[in-house]
Amino acid sequence: MTGVGLVGCGAIGTVIAEAIDRGDAGNISLVVIYDIVKEKAERIASRLVHKPFIARSLGEVLENNRVEIVVEAASQEFVKEYAVKILNSGKDLLVMSVGALLDETLLSEIIDAAKKTGKKIYIPSGAIVGIDNIKSAALGRIEEIMLITRKPLASFRDSRSVKMIKHDLSSIKEPLVLYEGPAREAVKLFPQNINVAATLSLAGIGPDKTRVKIIADPNIKDIIHEIYVKGEFGEIYTRAVNKPFPSNPRTSYIAALSAIATLKRIASSIIIGT
């Protein structure tokens, strides 16, 4: 049974922990959980049948010999500070805050650490569809990748970027384009809203060639991601309509399900998909 250490006990971390506890992630065991706010970890543990150890520090997660893979559900800042340390400790790493990996220096350091230790870095598909085909298409020539993300206004409340560009969300009556440009800048401006752009960039033609449009739409309740890809293989168009977390409207519920599916794939004897 594969042992998991979960770091980050917010909305996504809670769904992942409960799924492992129910057995939905396959032959996976939740060994230890950690959050900088200990009460969050305690709240998750109280809801589980199989009680994990509540770590007081990341060090206690990494020192646990039963932990084979660390699931990051914390923040881009956590990935930037600790990803290399996790890999160097001899653990695999599943990354939810994928936007951090668009830092080319950090990505290079993470890849070097993984090669040195023989460990793996797992990036779930997240809230978008078609990643398998885009990875395949990228083996040939891709001319264009465009991501259009539409989110309800609640997804942008308390967003540092919206405040910075001086938009009053309460006054928006029609769909408003908050950003249009390269994925790299989108992830910097909206670090909690657009991790999907980072995943798409890493699977395809990179963050500078991948184009992103972010729209705040007062007329919708779901999170909508549309992807258009054109290349020598042909064309791909996908549209995903995702339910947001009630407790964290910036994030799609299926993003957590994608992490659970990735864990199940890791522990499975049969692999489906590219």
N, C-alpha and C positions, 0 to 999 in steps of 0.2 A: 504494500500500500504506500502510495506517494505522500510524504508529509509536507504540509504547507504551513508557512508562516505568513500571516496576513498583516500588512502594515497600512493603517488608515481604516478607521471604523465609522465612516460616515455612511451616506446612503448606499453607495456602490459596495463598500466593504460589508455592510449588513446583508445585502442580497447574496453576495458571494458566500459569506459565512453560513447563512441559513441553508443555501443550496447544498453546500458540502455536508452539512449536518444531516440533511434529509437523504443524502446519497445520490443527489441529482448530478453530481460531478464525477460519478463513477468511483473507481478505486482510489479515492483521495481522502486523506485524513487532515483535519484542521488541528494542528499541533499547538500553535501559539499565535496570539494576536497582540498587536501593539498599536497604540495611538498616543500622540503627545498629550492628549486630554484623556487621562486614565478612565474617567467616568464613561466615555464612549465605548471603550473596550469592555468595561464591566457591564454596560447595558446590553451589548451583543451577547456576551457570555451567559447572561441571565436568561436569554431566550433560547439557548441551545440545549439539546439533550446531552450531547457529548461535549463536556466542558473543556475548552482549550486552556492552556496556561496563559495568564495575562502578564505579559512582559512589562518591566519597568523602563526598559531602554531597548534600542535597536540591537545593542550588543547582546542582550539576552536572547534575542531571536536568532542571531547569527551563531551564537555559541551552542545552540540546541542541535545535537547530532541527528535528531529525527527529522529536522527540517531539510528538505531537499530543494524546495523552490519557494522563493519569497514572492508574494503577490503584492505589488504596489498599488494602493488605492488612496494615495495621500495627496500629492501635488507635484507640479513640475519642479518646484524647488527641492523637494525631497529626492527626486530622481537625479537632479544635477549634483547634489551633495553626497548621495550615498550609493548610487548604482554601481560604481566601480568597486566600492568597498564590499558590497554584497557579493559580487562575482568573485572577488579575490578571496572571500571567505569560503568559497567552494559551493555556493548555492546558485541554482538557476534563478532567473528573474523574469517575472511577467509584469509588463509595464502598461498601466492604464493611462498615465499622464504623458501621452506620446509626444506632445508638443515639445517637451524638453529635448527630444532627440534631433530636433532640427538645428541644434547647436552643433556645428560640424566638428568642433574640437572635442566636445563631450562625446559625441557619437563615435569618433575615432578611438577615444580612450576606452569606451565601453566595449567596442569590438575587439580591441587589443587585449583587454582583460579577459574577455570570453575565450579568445583563442589561446591565451596563456594558460587558463585554468581548465579548458575543455568544457566550460559551462555554456548554457544556451540563454538567449534573450527572446522572450515570447511577446509578440505584439498582437493582441486580438483584433479582429476586423472592426469591432466597435459598432457604431450606429449606422454604418453604410453597408451597401451590398455591392457585389461584383469584384471584390478584392482579388479573388482567385483568377478571374479572367484578366484583370489589369496586370497582375504579376506575369501572367503568360504572355500578354501582349507586349510587355516591356522587354521581352527577349528579342523582339523585332524593333521596328521604328514606330514610335508614337509621335504624332504631330501636335496633338492638343489634348489637354485634360482640364475640364472646368467643373468646379463644385459650386452649386448654388444652395445655400442653407437658409431656410426660413424658420424663424422661431417666434413664439408668442412673446409679448412684451415682458411677461414675468421672467423669462429666461435671461433678461438683461438687467433686471433690477439689481442695484448695488454693484453694477459692473463699473470698474474703474475706467474702462475705455469709453463707455457711453457718457460718463460724467466729463471725461477729458474733452470729448468732441461736442460737449454742451448741448446734448439732446434732452429735452424734457419728455420722458416717456408718456407721461399722463396727457400730453397734448397731441400725441400721434393718433391720427384717425385713419390714415391710409398706410399701406406698406411703405417702409422707408429703408433705402439702401444705406447701411451703416458703414460698409466697406466694400471695395472692389479692387483687387490687385493680387499680387503673388501670395502664395500660401505662407511663406516664411513670415511676412509682416502680419498676416491675419492671426497667426498663432501668437505672435508677440502682443498684439493689441487685445486679443480676446482669449487669453490662456485657459479660461474655464469653459469656453463655449465652443471651441472649434478644434479639438484634438483630432477629429475626423480628417481635417485637412492635412495634418501631419502624417497620419496613417496612409492616406491616399498618395502623398508625396513620396514616402518611403517605398511604396509599392510600385510607383510609376516613374515619372520623369524628374523628380526632385522638387523642392519647395520654391525654387525661383521660376520654374516653367509652369508649375501647376497654378491655375488661376482660381480665385475664390471670390464669391459674392455673398455677403451676409446681409440678410434682410430682416428687420423687425416688423412683424405683421400683427396688427391689433385684431385681425379678423380670424385668427386661427388659435387652436388650443394645443395642437400637436407640433412636433418638431419634424420638419420636412427637409430631406437631403436629396438633391438631384445631381447626378453625375453624368457628364458627357465626355466620351473618349473617342478620339479619331486617330487612326494609324493605318499602316499597311495591312493589318489584319482585317480591317473593316471599321465598324463603329459600335460603340456600346452606349446605351442610355439606361440609367436606372433611377428609380424614384422610391425612396423609403419614407413612410409616414410613421413616426415613432411617438409613443407616449412618453412624456417627461415624468421624472420622479416627482411625486407630490411634495416631498421634502426638499428637493433640489431641482427646480425646473430648468436649470442650465443643462442638465444631463438627460439623455434618453435612457429609458429603462433597459432597452435591449443592449446597451453598452455593457451592463453588468452580466446579462445573459451570455454575451459574447465571451466574456472572461471565463464564465463557468463552462461553456462549450470548449474553450481552449484547454482548460484543465482536464476535462473529460477526454479530449483528444490525446493529451500527453500521456494519460494513464491507460489508453485504449490499446488493444492488440490489432485493431484495424483502423486505418487512416483513410478518411474520405475527403476528397478535395485536394487542390494543388498544394 
